[in-house]
Amino acid sequence: MGNSWTKNEKEIQSGINGPATLKLASQKIVEFSGKIDEWQRWKNRTKCAFIGSGYESILLNPFEAAGQPSANAIVYSQLAVATSGGTAYHLVKAFEREQDGNAAWRNLLEWYDGDALKNETADTLRRKLESYRLSSSDGVLRYINNFITTYRELDEVP
């Protein structure tokens, strides 16, 4: 006896016009421009939205995604819409035919968290940290929030 964090295909399908889809819609997957310095924040926000809406197993587990094609297609659609206006769209669009949201997510992770870009991401975030200046117009709380948020994003770079 225990909690199950995954949903079977029938539960997900029943949620397509019900609670799971409503939760996902209310979580709103925000747009991603494809800019490296926005990746960590967008990735965390997107992951939280899918987790909070009951689609976490589809996003994070390729076996669950393969066993639940309807839910996997919803995840794909959300990622496609979020990236369609930016430079990361090609990474998601590669899985359009299969409507494979899990594979699209893993492709984004491989691209942005991979060796080639993670050094560039870290450098960009370091420059951003160095550029922060405390000014009377922005206030101390904004400065501290921006600094801590960027520092945490840098710490999360794999």
Secondary structure, DSSP 4 states (H G I P E B T S, - for coil): --------HHHHHHHTTSHHHHHHHHH--------HHHHHHHHHHHHHHHHHTT-HHHHH-HHHHHH-HHHHHHHHHHHHHHHTTSTTHHHHHTTTTTT-HHHHHHHHHHHHHSHHHHHHHHHHHHHHHHH----TTT-HHHHHHHHHHHHHHHHH--
